[in-house]
Amino acid sequence: METIPGGAEDNEYGAQTPPYRAANMAITRTSELLALTEFGLERYRKLEPFVSALPKGSKINICTAPGIVLDSFSIVQHQQNFSASAQSLAQQRGKGCFPDPDTFKTQILGDPKEQKHFSETAGTASDFFRATVVVAIGTNQFTLYSLLQRDPKGQVRAQLRSFGTP
C-alpha cells in the first residue's frame, strides 16, 4: 500500500470528533478534504468547483479548465489573467482548444520549473468524467454519482460509484 508523504496519522484523526483512522491512501472523493484538521467547510466550498479526486497521473485538460485553474500554474502574475473574464475565455474556446498548450507553456510560464510542472500535469484531453443522476419520486430523492473513465479505445467504464453526497 502506498502512503502519502506529509499526511496526518491515526493520532491526529483519532483526536477528532468523531474519531476515525487514517486511510493512508489518496482521496477518492473531494469531500474527504473536510476531514483535514482545520480545513473547514468555508475553505472547501471555495475550492469545490475547482478540484477533483482523480487517479494518480490524471492530467488537467487546459482546453476546458476554468480560468482560475489556468492561473494557478504560474507562481508569478503574468500579463495573461485567464480568471479575469469567464465570458472572454469561453469565446476564445469557441474557436478550439484555448489556450494553445505550447504557447501557454513557453509564453505564459517563463520559469523552467513551471514549464516542467505544466508538461507533467496538463494535457488537452479528458479521460475521466463525473455523472450525476438524481431520481425524485414524490418527496424522496436518490442521487448516484459515478466516476467514468474513457480508455484509449473509446470504451467508457464506471470506476467508482457513490450515493448521497459527493
VORO-545516 format. One line per 8 residues: their letters; for each residue x, y, z of N, C-alpha, C, O. Coordinates in steps of 0.05 Angstrom, whole numbers, plus 5000, padded with zeros to 4 digits. Layout:
! VORO-545516
A) X/Y/Z/X/Y/Z/X/Y/Z/X/Y/Z ~ ...
***
This chain:
! VORO-545516
METIPGGA) 5017/4977/5000/5000/5000/5000/5018/5025/5000/5037/5027/5015 ~ 5011/5044/4983/5027/5068/4981/5017/5088/5002/4994/5091/5007 ~ 5036/5101/5015/5029/5122/5034/5036/5149/5022/5054/5151/5006 ~ 5021/5169/5031/5024/5195/5020/5043/5211/5039/5037/5213/5063 ~ 5064/5222/5029/5083/5237/5047/5069/5261/5059/5054/5275/5045 ~ 5075/5266/5083/5065/5290/5097/5036/5288/5106/5025/5308/5116 ~ 5024/5265/5104/4996/5262/5112/4994/5258/5142/5014/5251/5156 ~ 4971/5264/5153/4966/5261/5182/4963/5231/5188/4957/5215/5171
EDNEYGAQ) 4968/5224/5213/4966/5196/5221/4943/5192/5240/4928/5210/5246 ~ 4940/5166/5249/4917/5159/5266/4914/5176/5291/4891/5183/5298 ~ 4936/5184/5304/4933/5200/5328/4920/5227/5322/4905/5237/5339 ~ 4925/5239/5299/4912/5264/5292/4882/5260/5287/4866/5275/5297 ~ 4876/5240/5271/4848/5235/5264/4832/5223/5287/4808/5228/5290 ~ 4846/5208/5304/4833/5196/5327/4824/5217/5348/4807/5212/5364 ~ 4837/5240/5348/4830/5262/5366/4807/5278/5357/4797/5296/5371 ~ 4797/5273/5333/4774/5289/5322/4748/5278/5332/4747/5256/5343
TPPYRAAN) 4727/5294/5328/4700/5285/5336/4683/5284/5311/4677/5304/5299 ~ 4674/5260/5303/4680/5234/5314/4708/5225/5306/4719/5234/5286 ~ 4720/5207/5322/4747/5197/5316/4746/5177/5293/4726/5163/5290 ~ 4767/5175/5278/4769/5154/5258/4798/5149/5252/4816/5163/5262 ~ 4804/5129/5235/4832/5122/5228/4840/5134/5201/4823/5138/5184 ~ 4866/5139/5199/4877/5150/5174/4875/5128/5152/4881/5105/5158 ~ 4867/5136/5128/4864/5116/5107/4891/5108/5094/4894/5087/5084 ~ 4911/5127/5096/4937/5123/5085/4936/5116/5055/4950/5098/5045
MAITRTSE) 4919/5131/5041/4917/5128/5012/4906/5154/5000/4896/5171/5015 ~ 4908/5157/4974/4898/5181/4961/4867/5183/4966/4854/5163/4969 ~ 4857/5208/4965/4829/5211/4968/4814/5201/4944/4825/5201/4921 ~ 4789/5193/4948/4772/5184/4925/4749/5202/4920/4736/5201/4899 ~ 4743/5220/4939/4722/5240/4936/4732/5266/4948/4746/5266/4968 ~ 4725/5288/4935/4735/5314/4944/4725/5321/4972/4738/5336/4987 ~ 4702/5310/4980/4691/5316/5006/4710/5306/5028/4707/5314/5051 ~ 4728/5288/5022/4747/5278/5042/4766/5300/5052/4778/5298/5073
LLALTEFG) 4768/5322/5037/4784/5345/5046/4773/5356/5073/4788/5368/5088 ~ 4747/5353/5077/4735/5363/5102/4745/5348/5126/4743/5359/5149 ~ 4758/5325/5123/4769/5311/5146/4796/5322/5155/4806/5315/5176 ~ 4808/5339/5138/4833/5351/5146/4830/5370/5169/4811/5386/5170 ~ 4848/5368/5188/4846/5385/5212/4846/5414/5204/4863/5423/5188 ~ 4828/5429/5214/4825/5458/5210/4821/5466/5181/4825/5489/5174 ~ 4813/5448/5163/4808/5455/5135/4783/5472/5133/4783/5494/5122 ~ 4761/5462/5144/4736/5477/5146/4718/5477/5121/4728/5475/5098
LERYRKLE) 4693/5480/5126/4672/5479/5105/4675/5504/5087/4671/5502/5063 ~ 4681/5527/5098/4683/5552/5082/4705/5549/5061/4701/5556/5038 ~ 4728/5539/5069/4751/5535/5050/4743/5514/5029/4750/5517/5006 ~ 4730/5493/5038/4722/5472/5020/4703/5483/4999/4706/5477/4975 ~ 4683/5498/5007/4664/5510/4988/4677/5527/4967/4669/5528/4944 ~ 4698/5542/4975/4713/5558/4955/4728/5541/4935/4729/5548/4911 ~ 4740/5519/4944/4755/5501/4926/4739/5481/4910/4747/5472/4889 ~ 4715/5475/4921/4700/5453/4910/4696/5454/4879/4698/5433/4866
PFVSALPK) 4690/5477/4867/4686/5477/4838/4711/5472/4822/4710/5467/4798 ~ 4734/5473/4835/4759/5473/4820/4777/5448/4826/4799/5446/4815 ~ 4768/5430/4843/4784/5407/4849/4769/5381/4842/4744/5380/4842 ~ 4784/5360/4837/4774/5334/4831/4791/5313/4845/4814/5318/4851 ~ 4779/5291/4851/4794/5268/4862/4796/5247/4840/4779/5230/4837 ~ 4819/5248/4826/4823/5230/4804/4848/5213/4809/4864/5220/4827 ~ 4850/5191/4795/4873/5173/4799/4900/5188/4794/4901/5206/4778 ~ 4921/5179/4807/4947/5190/4804/4955/5189/4774/4950/5169/4761
GSKINICT) 4967/5211/4765/4975/5212/4737/4955/5225/4718/4961/5230/4695 ~ 4930/5230/4728/4910/5243/4712/4919/5272/4706/4931/5285/4723 ~ 4913/5281/4682/4922/5308/4675/4898/5327/4673/4876/5319/4668 ~ 4904/5353/4678/4884/5374/4676/4881/5381/4647/4901/5386/4633 ~ 4857/5381/4637/4851/5389/4609/4850/5419/4607/4831/5431/4616 ~ 4871/5431/4596/4872/5460/4595/4852/5472/4575/4846/5496/4576 ~ 4841/5455/4557/4821/5465/4538/4794/5470/4552/4777/5484/4542 ~ 4790/5458/4576/4765/5461/4590/4768/5471/4618/4748/5477/4632
APGIVLDS) 4792/5474/4628/4797/5482/4656/4787/5511/4660/4791/5528/4642 ~ 4776/5517/4683/4768/5545/4689/4793/5563/4690/4815/5554/4695 ~ 4788/5588/4685/4810/5608/4685/4827/5608/4710/4851/5610/4709 ~ 4814/5605/4733/4829/5605/4758/4848/5582/4760/4869/5584/4773 ~ 4841/5559/4748/4858/5536/4748/4882/5541/4730/4905/5534/4736 ~ 4877/5553/4706/4899/5560/4688/4918/5580/4702/4943/5577/4700 ~ 4907/5599/4716/4924/5619/4730/4941/5606/4752/4963/5615/4758 ~ 4931/5584/4763/4946/5571/4785/4972/5557/4776/4988/5550/4793
FSIVQHQQ) 4976/5553/4751/5001/5541/4741/5025/5559/4746/5047/5549/4748 ~ 5021/5584/4747/5043/5603/4750/5044/5615/4778/5023/5624/4788 ~ 5068/5616/4789/5071/5628/4816/5074/5658/4813/5072/5673/4833 ~ 5079/5667/4789/5083/5696/4784/5059/5706/4767/5051/5693/4748 ~ 5048/5729/4774/5026/5740/4759/5037/5751/4733/5052/5770/4732 ~ 5029/5739/4711/5038/5747/4685/5017/5766/4672/4997/5772/4684 ~ 5023/5775/4648/5005/5794/4634/4978/5780/4628/4958/5794/4625 ~ 4977/5754/4626/4953/5739/4620/4939/5731/4646/4951/5719/4663
NFSASAQS) 4914/5739/4649/4898/5732/4672/4873/5718/4662/4853/5731/4656 ~ 4873/5692/4661/4851/5676/4650/4826/5678/4667/4804/5674/4656 ~ 4829/5683/4693/4805/5683/4710/4791/5711/4710/4770/5714/4723 ~ 4802/5730/4696/4790/5757/4696/4763/5757/4683/4745/5772/4691 ~ 4759/5742/4662/4734/5742/4647/4727/5714/4637/4739/5704/4618 ~ 4708/5701/4650/4699/5674/4642/4686/5676/4614/4689/5657/4598 ~ 4673/5698/4608/4660/5701/4582/4681/5703/4560/4677/5691/4539 ~ 4702/5718/4564/4723/5720/4544/4737/5693/4539/4743/5686/4517
LAQQRGKG) 4742/5679/4561/4754/5652/4558/4736/5634/4542/4745/5619/4525 ~ 4710/5634/4548/4691/5618/4533/4690/5625/4504/4688/5608/4486 ~ 4691/5651/4497/4692/5660/4469/4716/5649/4455/4714/5640/4432 ~ 4739/5651/4468/4764/5641/4456/4762/5611/4451/4772/5600/4431 ~ 4749/5597/4469/4747/5568/4467/4726/5560/4445/4726/5536/4437 ~ 4710/5578/4437/4691/5573/4415/4706/5568/4389/4694/5556/4370 ~ 4731/5576/4387/4747/5572/4363/4765/5547/4365/4779/5541/4346 ~ 4764/5532/4387/4780/5508/4390/4794/5509/4417/4786/5525/4435
CFPDPDTF) 4813/5491/4422/4827/5490/4447/4841/5516/4453/4857/5526/4437 ~ 4835/5528/4476/4848/5552/4484/4852/5550/4514/4834/5542/4529 ~ 4876/5557/4524/4899/5567/4509/4914/5545/4495/4912/5521/4503 ~ 4928/5552/4474/4945/5533/4460/4966/5523/4479/4980/5540/4491 ~ 4969/5497/4483/4988/5487/4503/5017/5496/4500/5030/5504/4519 ~ 5027/5496/4475/5055/5505/4471/5058/5534/4477/5078/5542/4489 ~ 5039/5551/4468/5041/5579/4474/5039/5585/4504/5054/5601/4515 ~ 5020/5571/4517/5017/5574/4546/5043/5567/4560/5052/5582/4578
KTQILGDP) 5055/5545/4553/5079/5536/4566/5103/5555/4562/5117/5561/4581 ~ 5106/5564/4538/5130/5580/4532/5127/5609/4537/5146/5622/4546 ~ 5103/5620/4532/5100/5649/4535/5088/5658/4562/5095/5678/4572 ~ 5070/5642/4572/5057/5649/4598/5074/5640/4621/5078/5654/4641 ~ 5085/5616/4619/5101/5605/4641/5131/5608/4634/5142/5593/4618 ~ 5143/5629/4645/5171/5634/4639/5190/5616/4653/5211/5609/4642 ~ 5184/5609/4678/5202/5593/4694/5204/5564/4685/5183/5551/4681 ~ 5228/5553/4680/5231/5525/4671/5217/5505/4690/5207/5485/4681
KEQKHFSE) 5218/5510/4716/5204/5492/4735/5174/5492/4730/5162/5471/4732 ~ 5163/5516/4725/5134/5518/4719/5128/5503/4693/5108/5489/4692 ~ 5145/5506/4673/5141/5492/4648/5142/5462/4651/5126/5448/4639 ~ 5160/5452/4667/5162/5423/4672/5137/5413/4687/5126/5392/4680 ~ 5129/5428/4707/5105/5421/4722/5081/5420/4704/5065/5402/4705 ~ 5079/5440/4686/5056/5441/4667/5056/5417/4649/5036/5404/4645 ~ 5079/5409/4638/5081/5386/4620/5073/5360/4634/5062/5343/4621 ~ 5079/5358/4659/5073/5334/4675/5044/5332/4684/5034/5310/4688
TAGTASDF) 5031/5355/4686/5004/5355/4698/4982/5365/4680/4958/5364/4688 ~ 4988/5374/4656/4967/5384/4638/4967/5370/4611/4988/5360/4602 ~ 4944/5370/4599/4941/5358/4573/4918/5372/4558/4908/5393/4567 ~ 4909/5360/4536/4887/5372/4521/4864/5353/4517/4848/5356/4499 ~ 4862/5333/4534/4840/5314/4533/4832/5306/4561/4847/5308/4580 ~ 4808/5296/4563/4798/5286/4589/4791/5257/4587/4778/5248/4568 ~ 4801/5241/4606/4795/5213/4607/4775/5205/4628/4763/5184/4628 ~ 4770/5224/4647/4752/5218/4669/4729/5239/4669/4733/5262/4663
FRATVVVA) 4705/5229/4675/4681/5246/4675/4664/5238/4699/4665/5215/4708 ~ 4649/5257/4710/4631/5251/4732/4603/5253/4722/4595/5273/4710 ~ 4588/5232/4727/4559/5232/4720/4544/5233/4746/4549/5219/4765 ~ 4524/5251/4747/4507/5254/4770/4478/5248/4761/4467/5261/4743 ~ 4466/5228/4774/4438/5221/4767/4422/5226/4792/4427/5215/4814 ~ 4401/5241/4789/4382/5247/4811/4355/5237/4803/4344/5244/4783 ~ 4344/5220/4821/4317/5210/4817/4300/5220/4840/4306/5215/4863 ~ 4278/5232/4833/4259/5242/4854/4232/5229/4849/4221/5230/4828
IGTNQFTL) 4222/5217/4871/4195/5205/4870/4180/5216/4894/4186/5210/4917 ~ 4161/5233/4888/4147/5247/4909/4166/5265/4925/4179/5282/4913 ~ 4167/5261/4951/4185/5277/4967/4212/5263/4972/4229/5274/4986 ~ 4215/5239/4960/4241/5224/4964/4259/5231/4941/4251/5233/4918 ~ 4285/5233/4947/4305/5238/4927/4329/5219/4930/4338/5215/4953 ~ 4338/5208/4908/4361/5190/4908/4382/5201/4889/4375/5207/4866 ~ 4407/5202/4897/4428/5213/4880/4450/5192/4877/4459/5181/4897 ~ 4458/5187/4852/4480/5169/4846/4502/5184/4832/4497/5198/4812
YSLLQRDP) 4527/5182/4842/4550/5195/4829/4567/5172/4818/4572/5152/4831 ~ 4576/5176/4793/4593/5156/4780/4618/5170/4769/4616/5191/4756 ~ 4641/5159/4774/4666/5167/4761/4670/5149/4738/4674/5125/4741 ~ 4669/5161/4714/4671/5145/4689/4699/5150/4677/4709/5172/4678 ~ 4710/5129/4665/4736/5131/4652/4733/5122/4623/4722/5101/4617 ~ 4744/5138/4605/4744/5131/4576/4773/5120/4571/4792/5134/4575 ~ 4774/5096/4560/4800/5084/4554/4809/5093/4526/4794/5105/4512 ~ 4834/5087/4519/4844/5095/4493/4828/5086/4469/4829/5098/4447
KGQVRAQL) 4813/5064/4472/4796/5054/4450/4769/5067/4450/4753/5062/4432 ~ 4763/5085/4469/4738/5099/4469/4716/5086/4486/4694/5096/4488 ~ 4723/5063/4499/4704/5050/4516/4702/5065/4543/4722/5074/4554 ~ 4677/5067/4553/4673/5081/4578/4664/5061/4600/4646/5045/4595 ~ 4677/5062/4623/4670/5044/4645/4669/5060/4671/4683/5079/4675 ~ 4651/5051/4688/4648/5063/4714/4671/5053/4732/4676/5029/4734 ~ 4686/5072/4744/4708/5066/4761/4701/5067/4791/4712/5052/4807 ~ 4681/5084/4797/4673/5088/4825/4645/5098/4825/4637/5114/4809
RSFGTP) 4629/5088/4843/4601/5097/4847/4597/5103/4876/4607/5090/4894 ~ 4581/5124/4881/4573/5130/4908/4545/5142/4908/4535/5151/4888 ~ 4533/5141/4931/4506/5150/4935/4505/5173/4955/4522/5175/4972 ~ 4485/5190/4952/4482/5212/4971/4499/5236/4965/4498/5245/4942 ~ 4514/5245/4984/4530/5269/4980/4556/5263/4965/4566/5240/4966 ~ 4567/5282/4949/4590/5277/4933/4615/5271/4950/4637/5267/4939
***
